């Protein structure tokens, strides 16, 4: 590779790095539930070798009952050792791995296309992709899993070229690591394995023994995961997110809560199959791809799709070229990856989940890169004409506008309008409680919040642990107040707050949303603090109780 | 002797295929229509905004069987259309089966939609374009186009497409199209208020107040954040409307809108407009269309397709599945082209895809028959809040 290519690649990596790390602690506006949980569990592992529940080096973190994959938590351990238990430390691993992902994308695209311009274009689009950027700026397992899968696939392609033991080992290691990193990959990697068997059957038959070595390493490394998924706690996770829990399926297809009986022809299983097909195809809707896929603003307004609007022609041209070009030997991987990559997300509840399909992003980007390079070549190499120059200029203006629009969505609209989704305000309440902990006998947190209504359940105790840097050993061993919808440690209690019944408590602090603490009913002198979201809406009230003596 | 035998077997196979197609399609479609007939009461929809009726401030009422009659005419015209374009009878029968089995048409029949009648006009126009004899060409094209713009003036967008297509081929058609257009526009002077109103109602794409609210919120946020210089450049009404328009067009060209219940018909149905089994041949048909070398045919189909989508594109509802039915002949054509392409390739993959498509079609129809029988009338009550008579 020439020096120019290296310089271009490093420039792209630098650009991608800036986009990933700039203002990382303030945008997204605050740590969400998963991030504080990952951070505190990593801190707990660092200090005691055990998670918050006292389990030694678990393969699946119970956390708040969602059984988190282990890789990101373990990757956060050195980050916390280096930067302390801070917001930056929690977000650093994802941003770093995503930045490294730009380099991996370059080599992966080069391997797939045997073209350096396509590889550079893919690296550039990966560096600025809204889909990848959004999920690189906070602690997300899917980003890590996507990068590891790219690395594994790249090494596997290299293993096909030259079958050394080291390549087999590394390919298997990264593929399995991606499975440990995120749930989607646990289904996708085996499916891609089947596609690999199908499309490379001749090579496998010829070099059977070498592939057996690869297969054995793969199976040995993934064995604990399969056991955990089939018989362990991960099974619970799969059950709780399975498509049968999809609200639309229950409400529209099965007509729950009405008791409408299905008949033999259209029993629930058959209807579920077609609902799954619909969910699968929904991922190919333009709304998801180009207009609103990332859900970065409030409902009803346009924000960003998982791809930029200017990528529409690139994507279609790329797809067309790849379909027509039969000499492209690795195109099976691109198509299998896209077609199979959406299956795991389609089997879960919720509509069009960009996070669960993030694994598909590299292939969508490669398709765009193929189209981009083709169009640029057409414009540059086919001679000068005024019409072409004008069209190119207009399209360039459109790209600049689209990127500026995306920048404004990322930097202004998103932090303002999605503060609540990232549990905005919970940090401030936790810090207040930590600061005034000794002044009160009891501090009560309401776990239910929401501006539109009390619908969002949060985990304030984890914010207290995280921002208070609560000693993990003490937390694992101390007795906790665990009752019906009540959870507590030290003098903190997490339970539903009700002003009318709680106002007579002695020397206590109540922290809850205005739904539980109606501002108009509370005397002004009892309100210690009001916490607002970044869009100026009141999220929490911190209120002192009256006690028996006060009126 | 051997050749004769082969030809005989081929012919009898073809007859069996046609018999199977019509038999299967007919039986399933009759059952589906019967189930839908029993699930909801008959109600006329969207009869208020027809150009010619608005101009003369009049209206018509039709009994429910009229719409089955209209579907019958549509079937004849589809048969003729596909015979013209593909040239093999089996594909024409197949197109009839696609029509018969698609819940889209079944629901429009039941709800007495005027767009089913308008589909007759579209098919007349398409038949006219595909006709070989000049006489038929002039008659069908003029009749189809004339009736279309008398129904919805927005179809005037088809005029330049047709004029370009027929330019240098037939002066007769061009003259008749221009006369029809002038006559239709001239009717507007009869009742200018109704003329303006119908146009307003036809083109309501940007009338959602949410759009302008979003622009104002976005600009306000930008100003608050200190980007006051950018607030009008990065986002303004026109750019936001442009995004909206792109979104609407993309939704219209997305296969998902047609083959899944992504946008439920009449706001309650769980049925896809066209069975998902036809998705594979449709995509293959699209591919065959892209790789074909007949640029003239390609361009006219492409432009007509866009033209036929326009009534739905400019509607406030996105997508307006009633108006979009006018685009259905193009989809049916693509499905049939797809089946033809898969069959003619004579490859294993093609055969496998055909089998998958037909199996899915069979399975989906059986499941949805059961679903309509047991649940669709409850959905009608639940989501439309209407009682069953």
HADDOCK unambig.tbl for C-alpha pairs under 7 A between the chains (distance, minus, plus):
assign (segid A and resid 253 and name CA) (segid B and resid 270 and name CA) 6.68 0.50 0.50
assign (segid A and resid 260 and name CA) (segid B and resid 375 and name CA) 6.81 0.50 0.50
assign (segid A and resid 262 and name CA) (segid B and resid 374 and name CA) 6.20 0.50 0.50
assign (segid A and resid 263 and name CA) (segid B and resid 370 and name CA) 6.31 0.50 0.50
assign (segid A and resid 263 and name CA) (segid B and resid 374 and name CA) 6.83 0.50 0.50
assign (segid A and resid 265 and name CA) (segid B and resid 366 and name CA) 6.31 0.50 0.50
assign (segid A and resid 265 and name CA) (segid B and resid 367 and name CA) 5.16 0.50 0.50
assign (segid A and resid 265 and name CA) (segid B and resid 370 and name CA) 4.94 0.50 0.50
assign (segid A and resid 266 and name CA) (segid B and resid 367 and name CA) 4.46 0.50 0.50
assign (segid A and resid 266 and name CA) (segid B and resid 368 and name CA) 6.53 0.50 0.50
assign (segid A and resid 266 and name CA) (segid B and resid 370 and name CA) 4.77 0.50 0.50
assign (segid A and resid 266 and name CA) (segid B and resid 371 and name CA) 5.32 0.50 0.50
assign (segid A and resid 270 and name CA) (segid B and resid 367 and name CA) 6.71 0.50 0.50
assign (segid A and resid 278 and name CA) (segid B and resid 260 and name CA) 5.61 0.50 0.50
assign (segid A and resid 281 and name CA) (segid B and resid 256 and name CA) 6.15 0.50 0.50
assign (segid A and resid 282 and name CA) (segid B and resid 256 and name CA) 6.65 0.50 0.50
assign (segid A and resid 285 and name CA) (segid B and resid 254 and name CA) 6.41 0.50 0.50
assign (segid A and resid 285 and name CA) (segid B and resid 256 and name CA) 6.54 0.50 0.50
assign (segid A and resid 286 and name CA) (segid B and resid 247 and name CA) 6.88 0.50 0.50
assign (segid A and resid 286 and name CA) (segid B and resid 250 and name CA) 5.74 0.50 0.50
assign (segid A and resid 286 and name CA) (segid B and resid 251 and name CA) 6.13 0.50 0.50
assign (segid A and resid 287 and name CA) (segid B and resid 247 and name CA) 6.49 0.50 0.50
assign (segid A and resid 291 and name CA) (segid B and resid 247 and name CA) 6.74 0.50 0.50
assign (segid A and resid 301 and name CA) (segid B and resid 214 and name CA) 5.63 0.50 0.50
assign (segid A and resid 401 and name CA) (segid B and resid 234 and name CA) 6.51 0.50 0.50
assign (segid A and resid 404 and name CA) (segid B and resid 234 and name CA) 6.48 0.50 0.50
assign (segid A and resid 405 and name CA) (segid B and resid 234 and name CA) 5.61 0.50 0.50
assign (segid A and resid 412 and name CA) (segid B and resid 221 and name CA) 6.82 0.50 0.50
assign (segid A and resid 412 and name CA) (segid B and resid 222 and name CA) 6.51 0.50 0.50
assign (segid A and resid 412 and name CA) (segid B and resid 225 and name CA) 6.72 0.50 0.50
assign (segid A and resid 413 and name CA) (segid B and resid 218 and name CA) 6.93 0.50 0.50
assign (segid A and resid 413 and name CA) (segid B and resid 221 and name CA) 6.82 0.50 0.50
